[in-house]
């Protein structure tokens, strides 16, 4: 029986050997089945590209990748960018820093629509890097917005906080006696949203977004007043001024007056909205500097107020120094 049991083993060896021998010819062409385009690509492998050419090549590669992948997978995460950068010898920490810088620049960049060019922007944004953790930066932002801007917190969502004008009498009196850095520009707006996000260890990004609807309302009011004024004066001119060789009909007189008033009001509204928006941007820059100062140097006393006499006494009392 041992001989019978031993017989299948040589048959399996023989069959496996036969399979191997049969499979051997199919494995031979494998090296020759590699794609032939690798040969011409190897000729340009040692070529060095200029920065502009490298950017175009990478951009084109991303376009091809985006066309082959689903739309939801077209974006790149920070880790994806760091992996790509590491392959060309870029320190991942520099990618993190570059991403922060891009966020800061993007916050300030905004392409207004035609309506916004006429009436003013819907919102104005600014951002800055503060070399502290997010929690400490939030405390500094709260201190600045409360004490120096005279605003109060009305709600928070995620990492964003919404601040509006604090209309309490004591706050109004205190701000009236002291000269704040932003000159109460932000208090006159509808709201200011403060967002603090921690980008890296001991570094956070602060973004301020001012709701500038009051600017648009003022522009709309100026234009509306101009149109109404043009209609009234146009009707009066058409009724009172006789036809002349230059303006031959009442309708032409009405249209001329309306056009002049409307054009003038549009010009005034544009100047007002641009000037106001510029002041808001300056106020946001001042608030960002103030938040950075109160966060990184909380122990440094604030500059003394220029108020003297009874104003100084009242200011100290309203500030809690009684």
C-alpha positions as CSV (number, residue, x, y, z in Angstrom):
1,X,0.0,0.0,0.0
2,X,2.9,2.3,0.6
3,X,3.9,1.9,-3.1
4,X,0.4,2.8,-4.2
5,X,0.3,5.9,-2.0
6,X,3.7,6.9,-3.3
7,X,2.8,6.8,-7.0
8,X,0.7,10.0,-7.2
9,X,3.6,12.1,-6.0
10,X,5.8,11.6,-9.1
11,X,2.7,12.2,-11.3
12,X,2.0,15.6,-9.5
13,X,5.7,16.5,-9.9
14,X,5.6,15.6,-13.5
15,X,2.4,17.5,-14.1
16,X,3.6,20.6,-12.3
17,X,6.9,20.4,-14.2
18,X,4.9,20.1,-17.4
19,X,2.8,23.2,-16.5
20,X,5.9,25.1,-15.7
21,X,7.5,24.2,-18.9
22,X,4.3,25.1,-20.7
23,X,4.1,28.4,-18.9
24,X,7.7,29.2,-19.5
25,X,7.3,30.3,-23.2
26,X,4.5,32.7,-22.2
27,X,6.6,34.4,-19.6
28,X,9.5,35.0,-22.0
29,X,7.9,37.9,-24.0
30,X,7.2,39.9,-20.8
31,X,10.3,42.1,-21.1
32,X,9.5,42.9,-24.7
33,X,5.9,43.8,-23.8
34,X,6.9,47.1,-22.0
35,X,5.6,50.3,-23.7
36,X,7.9,51.6,-26.3
37,X,7.2,55.3,-25.5
38,X,9.6,55.1,-22.5
39,X,12.6,55.3,-24.9
40,X,11.9,58.9,-26.2
41,X,10.9,60.0,-22.7
42,X,14.3,58.9,-21.3
43,X,16.0,61.3,-23.7
44,X,14.3,64.3,-22.0
45,X,14.6,62.9,-18.5
46,X,17.9,64.8,-17.9
47,X,16.6,68.0,-19.4
48,X,16.2,70.8,-16.9
49,X,13.0,72.9,-17.1
50,X,12.7,76.6,-16.4
51,X,10.3,77.5,-13.5
52,X,7.7,78.7,-16.0
53,X,8.0,75.4,-18.0
54,X,7.8,73.3,-14.8
55,X,4.6,75.2,-13.7
56,X,3.0,74.6,-17.1
57,X,3.9,70.9,-17.0
58,X,2.5,70.4,-13.5
59,X,-0.6,72.4,-14.4
60,X,-1.2,70.3,-17.5
61,X,-0.7,67.1,-15.5
62,X,-3.3,68.2,-13.0
63,X,-5.7,69.0,-15.8
64,X,-5.2,65.5,-17.2
65,X,-5.7,63.9,-13.8
66,X,-8.8,66.0,-13.2
67,X,-10.3,64.9,-16.5
68,X,-9.7,61.2,-15.7
69,X,-10.9,61.3,-12.1
70,X,-14.4,62.1,-10.9
71,X,-15.1,65.8,-10.1
72,X,-15.3,65.1,-6.4
73,X,-11.7,63.8,-6.5
74,X,-10.2,66.7,-8.5
75,X,-9.0,68.7,-5.5
76,X,-5.8,68.2,-3.6
77,X,-5.4,68.1,0.2
78,X,-2.5,69.6,2.1
79,X,-1.0,66.1,2.5
80,X,-1.3,65.5,-1.3
81,X,0.6,68.7,-2.0
82,X,3.2,67.9,0.6
83,X,3.8,64.4,-0.9
84,X,4.2,65.9,-4.4
85,X,6.6,68.6,-3.0
86,X,8.6,66.0,-1.2
87,X,9.3,64.2,-4.4
88,X,11.0,67.3,-5.8
89,X,12.9,68.0,-2.6
90,X,10.7,70.6,-1.0
91,X,10.4,70.6,2.8
92,X,6.8,69.8,3.8
93,X,6.9,72.5,6.5
94,X,7.6,75.1,3.7
95,X,4.5,73.8,1.9
96,X,2.5,74.4,5.1
97,X,3.9,78.0,5.3
98,X,3.2,78.6,1.6
99,X,-0.4,77.4,2.1
100,X,-0.8,79.9,5.0
101,X,0.6,82.7,2.9
102,X,-1.7,81.9,0.0
103,X,-4.7,82.0,2.4
104,X,-3.6,85.4,3.7
105,X,-3.3,86.7,0.2
106,X,-6.6,85.1,-1.0
107,X,-8.4,86.7,1.9
108,X,-7.4,90.2,0.7
109,X,-8.0,89.4,-3.0
110,X,-11.6,89.9,-4.2
111,X,-12.9,90.6,-7.6
112,X,-16.1,92.7,-7.3
113,X,-19.0,92.4,-9.6
114,X,-20.3,95.4,-11.7
115,X,-23.0,96.1,-9.1
116,X,-20.4,96.0,-6.3
117,X,-18.2,98.5,-8.2
118,X,-21.1,100.8,-8.3
119,X,-22.8,100.4,-4.9
120,X,-19.8,99.0,-2.9
121,X,-18.7,95.6,-1.8
122,X,-20.9,93.2,0.1
123,X,-18.1,92.5,2.5
124,X,-14.5,93.4,3.1
125,X,-12.0,90.9,4.4
126,X,-8.5,90.9,5.9
127,X,-6.3,88.3,7.4
128,X,-3.0,88.0,9.4
129,X,-0.8,85.4,11.0
130,X,-0.4,85.4,14.7
131,X,2.4,83.3,16.2
132,X,0.3,81.8,19.0
133,X,-2.2,79.0,19.5
134,X,-5.8,79.5,18.4
135,X,-7.2,79.6,21.9
136,X,-4.9,82.3,23.0
137,X,-5.5,84.3,19.8
138,X,-9.3,84.1,20.4
139,X,-8.8,85.6,23.9
140,X,-6.7,88.4,22.4
141,X,-9.4,89.0,19.7
142,X,-12.1,89.1,22.3
143,X,-10.1,91.6,24.4
144,X,-9.6,93.9,21.4
145,X,-13.1,93.7,19.9
146,X,-14.6,94.4,23.4
147,X,-12.3,97.1,24.7
148,X,-11.0,98.9,21.6
149,X,-13.7,98.4,19.0
150,X,-16.7,98.7,21.4
151,X,-18.5,95.6,20.0
152,X,-20.2,92.7,21.6
153,X,-20.3,89.0,20.8
154,X,-23.7,87.8,19.5
155,X,-23.0,84.3,18.4
156,X,-20.4,81.7,17.4
157,X,-20.3,78.9,14.9
158,X,-17.3,76.6,14.6
159,X,-14.2,78.8,14.6
160,X,-16.1,82.0,13.7
161,X,-17.6,84.6,16.0
162,X,-20.0,87.4,15.0
163,X,-19.6,90.8,16.6
164,X,-21.9,93.8,16.4
165,X,-22.0,97.3,17.9
166,X,-22.4,97.5,21.6
167,X,-25.0,100.2,22.2
168,X,-24.7,100.4,26.0
169,X,-24.4,104.0,27.3
170,X,-21.2,103.3,29.2
171,X,-19.5,101.9,26.1
172,X,-20.6,104.9,24.1
173,X,-19.3,107.3,26.7
174,X,-15.9,105.5,27.0
175,X,-15.4,105.4,23.3
176,X,-16.3,109.0,23.0
177,X,-13.6,110.0,25.4
178,X,-10.8,107.8,24.0
179,X,-9.4,107.7,20.5
180,X,-9.4,104.1,19.4
181,X,-7.1,102.9,16.7
182,X,-10.0,102.0,14.3
183,X,-11.9,105.2,15.1
184,X,-15.2,103.3,15.5
185,X,-15.4,102.5,11.8
186,X,-16.2,98.8,12.4
187,X,-18.9,99.7,14.9
188,X,-20.9,101.5,12.2
189,X,-21.1,98.4,10.1
190,X,-23.7,95.7,10.3
191,X,-21.4,93.0,11.8
192,X,-17.8,91.8,11.8
193,X,-17.0,88.1,11.7
194,X,-13.8,87.0,13.5
195,X,-12.4,83.6,12.5
196,X,-9.4,82.0,14.2
197,X,-7.9,78.8,12.7
198,X,-4.7,77.1,13.9
199,X,-2.5,76.3,10.9
200,X,0.5,74.8,12.7
201,X,2.1,74.6,16.2
202,X,2.2,78.0,17.8
203,X,0.7,79.7,14.7
204,X,-2.8,80.8,13.8
205,X,-4.6,82.7,11.0
206,X,-7.0,85.4,12.0
207,X,-9.6,86.5,9.4
208,X,-11.9,89.5,9.8
209,X,-14.8,89.9,7.5
210,X,-16.9,93.1,7.7
211,X,-20.5,93.1,6.5
212,X,-20.6,96.3,4.5
213,X,-24.3,96.4,3.8
214,X,-24.5,100.0,5.2
215,X,-22.2,101.2,2.4
216,X,-24.6,99.7,-0.2
217,X,-27.6,101.1,1.5
218,X,-26.0,104.6,1.5
219,X,-25.2,104.2,-2.2
220,X,-28.7,103.1,-3.1
221,X,-30.1,106.1,-1.1
222,X,-27.9,108.5,-3.0
223,X,-28.8,107.1,-6.4
224,X,-32.5,107.0,-5.5
225,X,-32.4,110.6,-4.3
226,X,-30.7,111.6,-7.5
227,X,-33.3,109.9,-9.7
228,X,-36.2,111.4,-7.8
229,X,-34.5,114.8,-8.0
230,X,-34.1,114.4,-11.7
231,X,-37.7,113.5,-12.2
232,X,-38.9,116.5,-10.2
233,X,-36.6,119.0,-11.9
234,X,-37.3,117.4,-15.2
235,X,-41.0,117.9,-14.9
236,X,-40.5,121.4,-13.7
237,X,-38.1,122.2,-16.5
238,X,-40.5,120.7,-19.1
239,X,-43.4,122.8,-17.8
240,X,-41.6,126.1,-17.2
241,X,-39.0,126.3,-19.9
242,X,-40.2,126.9,-23.4
243,X,-39.0,124.9,-26.3
244,X,-35.7,126.1,-27.8
245,X,-33.5,125.2,-30.7
246,X,-31.3,123.1,-28.5
247,X,-34.0,121.2,-26.6
248,X,-37.0,121.0,-28.9
249,X,-39.5,119.2,-26.8
250,X,-40.7,118.8,-23.2
251,X,-39.8,115.2,-23.3
252,X,-36.2,116.0,-24.2
253,X,-36.0,118.6,-21.4
254,X,-37.3,116.0,-19.0
255,X,-34.8,113.4,-20.2
256,X,-31.9,115.8,-20.1
257,X,-32.6,116.8,-16.5
258,X,-33.2,113.3,-15.4
259,X,-29.9,112.1,-17.0
260,X,-27.8,114.8,-15.5
261,X,-29.2,114.1,-12.0
262,X,-28.9,110.4,-12.3
263,X,-25.4,110.5,-13.6
264,X,-24.3,112.9,-10.9
265,X,-25.9,110.7,-8.2
266,X,-24.2,107.6,-9.5
267,X,-20.8,109.4,-9.5
268,X,-21.3,110.6,-5.9
269,X,-22.4,107.1,-4.8
270,X,-19.3,105.6,-6.4
271,X,-17.0,108.0,-4.6
272,X,-18.7,107.5,-1.3
273,X,-18.7,103.7,-1.5
274,X,-15.0,103.6,-2.5
275,X,-14.0,106.0,0.2
276,X,-16.0,104.2,2.9
277,X,-14.7,100.8,1.7
278,X,-11.1,102.1,1.9
279,X,-11.7,103.2,5.5
280,X,-13.1,99.8,6.4
281,X,-10.0,98.1,5.0
282,X,-7.8,100.4,7.0
283,X,-9.9,99.7,10.1
284,X,-9.6,95.9,9.6
285,X,-5.8,96.2,9.2
286,X,-5.7,98.2,12.5
287,X,-7.9,95.6,14.2
288,X,-5.6,92.8,13.0
289,X,-2.5,94.6,14.3
290,X,-4.4,95.2,17.6
291,X,-5.3,91.5,17.9
292,X,-1.7,90.5,17.3
293,X,-0.5,93.0,19.9
294,X,-2.9,92.0,22.6
295,X,-2.2,88.3,21.9
296,X,1.6,88.3,21.7
297,X,2.2,91.1,24.2
298,X,-0.7,91.0,26.7
299,X,1.4,92.4,29.6
300,X,2.4,95.6,27.9
301,X,0.2,98.4,29.1
302,X,-1.9,100.3,26.5
303,X,-0.8,103.8,25.6
304,X,-2.2,106.3,28.0
305,X,-5.1,108.3,26.7
306,X,-4.6,111.9,25.7
307,X,-7.6,113.0,27.7
308,X,-6.9,115.2,30.7
309,X,-8.8,116.7,33.6
310,X,-12.4,115.5,34.0
311,X,-12.3,113.5,30.8
312,X,-9.3,111.5,32.1
313,X,-11.1,110.9,35.4
314,X,-14.3,109.8,33.6
315,X,-12.4,107.6,31.2
316,X,-10.7,105.8,34.1
317,X,-14.0,105.4,35.9
318,X,-15.7,103.9,32.8
319,X,-12.8,101.6,32.3
320,X,-13.2,100.2,35.8
321,X,-10.3,102.1,37.4
322,X,-12.3,103.6,40.3
